[in-house]
């Protein structure tokens, strides 16, 4: 029998709780699997999805759904495709976690009524409504962050989130009631560990972190504008210019309604 990495991770985490491997493969975490829906859309950032998915899959088992308008491959903003396993119609109505990634396709999704309607519907019953990177702008466009403290990628956090009724916060992961938002791309790993600790406990999350050997030692301290300095920040802003302009325009249109 071939043991999938997801099942191996689940078994390792269940060992922490004192359960046997057989039970671990069938029922992660000692409770029923967590029901998770992760939105896919053209132009998403694949790592926004893949990082959290890798750390949360052991909690969800077969209850983790990659959701798009239509089933099948969805192209990311770097050309990598992810495969949707459910559609807006087939995604379970009741969820524990609703998740939205960011990416270059964010402005289009901020204007997409079918996507926004899906998010509003599932969010109305979800225990946690969550995002990574500019995914928070999509939540905001759906009216799901009004009055909430939230974060996003640094390039849009302070300029665009307020247009959507959110209160911008310069933090890696922000909890406000049943909303969880994370900063840009790599913050998805921190988000997933923080959420896992809430869904199970801190030792569960620590074990998941160790299984993934998540012990970052980046070769440069350039992950924020302050750390990167003005020259590198200017280069990054040039790359992100289209995303910022598109997101601002979409948010301004929503605010003007």
C-alpha positions in Angstrom: 0.0 0.0 0.0 1.3 3.4 -0.9 1.0 6.0 1.9 0.4 9.5 0.7 2.3 12.3 2.3 -1.0 13.8 3.5 -1.9 10.5 5.2 1.6 10.3 6.7 1.3 13.8 8.1 -2.1 13.0 9.5 -0.7 9.8 11.1 2.2 11.6 12.7 -0.1 14.3 14.1 -2.5 11.7 15.5 0.3 9.9 17.2 0.7 13.1 19.3 -2.9 12.7 20.5 -2.3 9.0 21.3 -4.4 7.5 18.5 -3.3 4.6 16.4 -2.3 5.0 12.7 -5.4 3.3 11.4 -7.7 5.7 13.1 -5.4 8.6 12.1 -5.9 7.8 8.4 -9.6 7.7 8.8 -10.3 10.5 11.3 -7.6 13.2 11.8 -7.2 15.1 15.0 -9.5 13.0 17.1 -12.6 14.8 15.8 -14.5 14.7 12.5 -12.4 16.1 9.6 -12.4 19.9 9.2 -14.4 21.0 6.2 -12.3 23.4 4.1 -13.0 25.1 0.8 -10.1 26.9 -0.9 -11.0 29.1 -3.8 -9.2 28.8 -7.2 -9.4 31.4 -9.9 -7.4 32.3 -13.1 -4.4 34.4 -12.1 -4.2 33.2 -8.4 -0.8 32.8 -6.8 -0.3 29.1 -6.5 1.8 29.3 -3.4 -1.0 31.2 -1.6 -3.0 28.0 -2.0 -0.4 25.2 -1.9 1.4 26.4 1.3 -1.7 26.4 3.5 -3.1 23.3 1.7 0.0 21.3 2.6 -0.3 22.2 6.3 -4.1 21.9 6.6 -4.7 18.7 4.5 -4.0 16.5 7.5 -6.9 18.1 9.4 -9.3 17.8 6.5 -8.7 14.5 4.7 -11.2 14.2 1.9 -13.1 17.2 3.3 -10.7 19.7 1.7 -12.1 21.1 -1.5 -10.4 23.2 -4.2 -13.3 25.2 -5.6 -13.6 27.1 -8.9 -16.4 28.1 -11.2 -15.8 25.0 -13.2 -14.0 21.7 -12.3 -10.6 21.1 -13.9 -7.3 22.9 -14.3 -7.1 26.6 -13.2 -4.0 28.5 -14.4 -2.1 30.5 -11.8 -0.3 33.8 -12.3 3.1 32.1 -12.9 1.7 29.4 -15.3 1.3 26.6 -12.8 -2.1 25.0 -12.9 -4.1 23.7 -9.9 -7.0 21.3 -10.3 -10.4 22.3 -9.0 -12.2 19.3 -7.3 -15.5 21.1 -6.8 -17.5 23.9 -8.3 -19.6 26.7 -6.8 -22.6 24.4 -7.1 -21.0 21.2 -5.8 -19.0 22.7 -2.9 -20.5 21.8 0.5 -22.8 24.5 1.8 -21.6 24.2 5.4 -17.8 24.8 6.0 -15.4 25.1 8.9 -13.0 27.2 6.8 -13.5 29.3 3.7 -10.2 30.4 2.2 -9.3 32.9 -0.6 -5.8 33.3 -2.1 -4.4 36.4 -3.7 -2.7 36.9 -7.1 -2.6 38.9 -10.2 -6.2 37.9 -11.0 -7.5 39.6 -7.8 -9.0 42.7 -9.6 -11.0 40.5 -11.9 -12.4 38.5 -9.0 -13.3 41.7 -7.1 -15.7 42.4 -9.9 -16.9 38.8 -10.5 -20.5 38.6 -9.2 -20.6 34.8 -9.3 -17.5 34.6 -7.2 -18.6 37.2 -4.7 -22.0 35.6 -4.4 -20.4 32.2 -3.7 -18.2 33.8 -1.0 -21.1 35.6 0.7 -23.2 32.5 0.8 -20.5 30.2 2.2 -19.2 32.8 4.6 -22.6 33.2 6.2 -22.3 29.7 7.7 -18.5 29.2 7.9 -16.7 29.1 11.2 -13.7 30.8 9.8 -13.5 33.2 6.8 -9.9 33.5 5.8 -7.4 34.8 3.2 -3.8 35.1 2.2 -2.2 38.0 0.4 -4.6 40.0 -1.8 -7.3 37.4 -1.2 -8.4 39.8 1.5 -9.4 42.3 -1.2 -11.7 39.7 -2.7 -13.3 39.1 0.7 -13.6 42.9 1.1 -15.2 43.2 -2.3 -17.8 40.7 -1.2 -18.5 42.9 1.9 -17.0 40.4 4.3 -14.4 42.6 5.9 -16.4 45.7 6.7 -15.4 46.9 10.2 -12.8 44.1 10.6 -9.1 44.5 11.2 -7.3 42.9 8.3 -4.0 42.6 6.5 -3.0 41.9 2.9 0.1 42.2 0.7 2.1 45.3 1.7 1.6 46.8 -1.8 -2.2 47.2 -1.3 -2.8 46.9 2.4 -3.0 50.5 3.4 -4.1 51.9 0.0 -6.9 49.5 -0.9 -8.3 47.7 2.2 -9.8 50.9 3.7 -11.7 51.5 0.4 -13.4 48.1 1.2 -14.4 49.0 4.7 -11.5 47.1 6.4 -9.1 48.4 9.0 -5.6 47.8 7.8 -3.1 46.2 10.2 0.6 45.7 9.5 0.9 42.2 10.9 1.8 38.8 9.5 -1.5 37.2 10.5 -4.5 39.1 11.8 -7.4 37.5 13.8 -10.6 39.5 14.2 -13.5 37.5 15.5 -14.1 34.8 12.8 -11.9 36.5 10.2 -8.3 35.6 9.6 -6.2 37.4 7.0 -2.5 36.9 6.3 0.1 39.1 4.5 1.7 38.3 1.2 2.3 34.9 -0.2 4.8 33.3 2.3 2.6 34.4 5.2 0.3 31.6 4.1 2.4 29.1 6.0 2.2 31.2 9.2 -1.5 31.5 8.7 -2.0 27.8 8.3 -0.1 27.0 11.5 -2.0 29.7 13.5 -5.3 28.3 12.2 -4.3 24.7 12.9 -3.5 25.7 16.5 -7.1 27.1 16.8 -8.7 24.1 15.2 -6.8 21.6 17.3 -4.1 22.9 19.7 -0.6 24.4 19.7 1.2 21.1 20.0 -0.7 19.8 16.9 0.5 22.9 15.0 4.1 22.5 16.3 4.1 18.9 15.1 2.9 19.9 11.7 5.6 22.6 11.5 8.2 20.0 12.3 7.0 17.5 9.8 7.2 20.3 7.2 10.6 21.3 8.6 9.4 24.9 8.5 12.4 26.7 10.0 13.0 29.6 7.6 16.4 31.2 7.3 16.1 33.5 4.3 19.4 34.5 2.7 18.3 38.2 2.7 16.2 40.4 5.0 14.2 41.8 2.1 10.8 40.5 2.9 9.4 44.0 3.8 9.9 47.4 2.2 11.8 48.5 5.3 14.1 45.5 5.2 14.6 45.7 1.4 15.4 49.4 1.3 14.2 52.0 -1.2 16.0 50.8 -4.3 14.7 47.2 -4.1 11.3 48.4 -3.0 11.1 50.6 -6.1 11.8 47.6 -8.3 9.2 45.6 -6.6 6.6 48.3 -6.9 7.2 48.4 -10.6 6.5 44.7 -10.9 3.4 45.1 -8.7 2.1 48.3 -10.3 -0.6 46.7 -12.4 -2.0 44.7 -9.5 -2.1 47.8 -7.3 -3.8 49.9 -10.0 -6.3 47.2 -10.9 -7.2 46.5 -7.2 -7.5 50.2 -6.4 -9.8 50.7 -9.4 -12.0 47.7 -8.5 -12.2 48.8 -4.9 -13.0 52.4 -5.8 -15.9 51.2 -8.0 -17.3 49.2 -5.2 -16.9 52.0 -2.7 -18.7 54.3 -5.2 -21.8 52.2 -5.4 
